[in-house]
Amino acid sequence: MKEEEILDVVRRALKRIAPEANLDTLKGDEDVREALDIDSMDFNNFVVSLHETLKVDIAEKDYPKLFTLNGCVKELGARTAR
C-alpha cells in the first residue's frame, strides 16, 4: 500500500473514534492519543479498526508504534507489504 492510502485508512479510523477532531491540524509526529484526547479503550478500538480494514495483526507490544501518524504509516506500511 502507498503511504497516502495508509494515511487515509488511519484518518478514517481516527475520525470514527473522535468525530469532532480536526485531523487536518494533526502533525505527523504528534501523539494522536494526546492531541485527540483518546483514552485506552478508544485507542484499542482504533487498532481494531486498523486490523479489520487492513487485515493485519497488531500485537499489543507494537501499539506504541501507532501513537503518531508517521509511526502508523511506517508500521502499517511494513505490515501490508508482507
N, C-alpha and C positions, 0 to 999 in steps of 0.2 A: 504494500500500500504506500501511496505517496504521503508525504508529511501533511499536505493540505487536507487530504482525506481523513487522516487520523485526527488531526486537529478539529475537523468538522464533527467527527463522532464524539470526541471529548467535549466539545462545546455543547452539543445536543444533550449529552448525558448530564452535564452540569446545569443546563437550563431546566431539565426536569427536576433536579434537586433544589435549585434556587431560581425559580421562575422570575423573581423580581430583580435579579442581578443583571448589571450591565457588563456583559462579558467582553465588550469591545475595549474596556479600560484595563482589563486584566493583563498584566505583563507576563512574559514567558517564564521568568524566574521567580515570580511571586507565589507564595504558598496559597493555593486555592482554598484551603480549609480556613485560613485566617481571613483572606480577602472576601470570601463569600459567607463567612460565619457558619461553616458547615461542621456539625458535630460528628462524632464517630459513627453513629447509625447512618447519617446521610452519606458519609464518605463510603461506608460499606455498600450502600445502595448504588453509589456512583460506580464502584468497582464491579458490582454485579451487572450493572447496565453495560459496562465496557465488555465484560465477559460474554454476555448474551449477544451483543451486537457484533463483536469481532471474532467470537468463537475461540478465544484464547483463555488459558488457565493462568490465573494470577495468584500466587501464593501470598499468604498474609505477610510473610517476611519481606516481600517485594513491594508492599504498599507504599513505603516511603519514597520509592522511585516515581510514584504517581502524584506526589504532592504539588508539583508545578506543571504548567503546560509543556515546558521544554522537556521535563522528565517523562511526561506521558508520551510525547512524540517519540522520544528516544527509546523508551522501554517497549511501547506497543509496536513501534516500527520494527524492532528486533524480533518481537514475538510473531508478528504477522508475516515476516519474511521467511520464517521456518517452513 
